[in-house]
């Protein structure tokens, strides 16, 4: 189910939520971009705070892959993969 990424607290610790589910580092999610959905990995270090990161791969020619990441803004449209 699609939802907006939001910051919240669970057991007194800052967490990031998608709908009512707390996201954990390593969760595979899909991020809605202007051209469609991109599958990647959600990461966030509660001890460091700040915005979470979305890691994804871009396929290149000749079987190569480029690993990329972007900072996720609160409110980003996402869904579990």
Order of alpha helices (4+ residues) and beta strands (2+ residues): beta-beta-beta-beta-beta-beta-beta-beta
